[in-house]
């Protein structure tokens, strides 16, 4: 009958392990959702920043009469 004590200890250990692992998995899932949301938001903001930078470069080049893809006539305001 000594195997019965060992089997009981293994079962109790597995139950304790399950009780400890379930909250950790829930926390990891919440962290993954938050991380995904942050990456999406940061990517959107970075894209907007790149677009604004490109528009500013075009505006500066037009104002200086820089070399754009096609020759343009002087602008009058």
Secondary structure, 3 states (H helix, E strand, C coil): CHHHHHHHHHHHHHHHHHHHHHHHHHHHHHHHHHHHHHHHHHHHHHHHHHHHHHHHHHHHHHHHCCCCCCCCCCCCC
